[in-house]
Amino acid sequence: MADDLRYPVGPWQRPAAGATATDAERGAWIAEIAAAPAALRRAVAGLSEAQLETPYRPGGWTVRQVVHHVPDSHMNAYVRFKLALTEATPTIKPYDQAAWAMLRDARTVPIEGSLAMLEGLHARWVAVLRGMSAADFQRGYNHPEQQRVVLLEEALSMYAWHGRHHVAHITSLRAREGWH
């Protein structure tokens, strides 16, 4: 699967229906979320403006768009977690991530603001995650596009993968292009 430029770490694997993660699995996913901002910052360190404008794959987003996408996505995830922790199965508002990536800010703004945003966001999100009980991870939100309730435990797994996934888009591009 590593040869598929869309999924350099493989596609996310949804947990089996009815499966419950262990404390160790949840802890590992939280650690991945905690590490994601530094991993993204390392992935883009030293890239030129021309390199930031390079798509990570043919027909894909530029490195700049990927960097801006991660905090956009994780900001939505953070809000979804907070809603699910404070309301009874709230219905979340989906968003068109491809359209967001085409907005002027995602195509032109320097990446430092998004890197800093991700650091601050993840500091808050990880504090929430580390304060959650096993029962809290069984709370969920209604996702109208998926027409189902997404448990926070499942969302945690997916967003841990999501950070790795996008960092690998950049690091695999760097490796292919010989950018050191």
Phi, psi and omega in degrees: 000338181296341178282346178278109185298338177288328186229071184295340175251012184087157178290155177295139179254111178294134178302150179299145179305130178083352179285143177241133180288156175276166175302322180295318178296314178298320178298320178293320179294320177297319178298322177296318179294320178297324184276344187301316181300317180293322179296318178294318179299316178297321183298328183258359183303128175080002179288142178280168176300320179296321179292323177296336180270006181272129174293142181289342174205161176303128180080002181264178177290157173286164176304318179302313180297322178298314180300318179288329180295320186301308177293329175302311182294313184288333174296317176297319179298315180302314179296319179298319177298313182297320177297314182294333179278343185241355180225159178276105177043064180293153172270124182272165177261110174294163176218158182268095185297327178294320178293320178300320182292342180267352178293155185307317183299318182290338181265341190228336187287143175305149187282343185303320180299319179287325176296316178293320178301316181296320179298311179294317180299313182292328175300315178292313184297316180296323176299318177297311184300317182290341178269358183276144174273169176302322179294324179299325181289348177268357172286164182205179176230151177276123179255105187298328178290324180274348180053048179197168174271129177259119177287148180299328177299317177295316180297321177301313178301314183294317182286333172297314176298318186303316178297312178301317181304310183283327173299318180293330174303316184284314182292326178288325174297315179303316181295315181298322183272352182072028179275114180246000000 
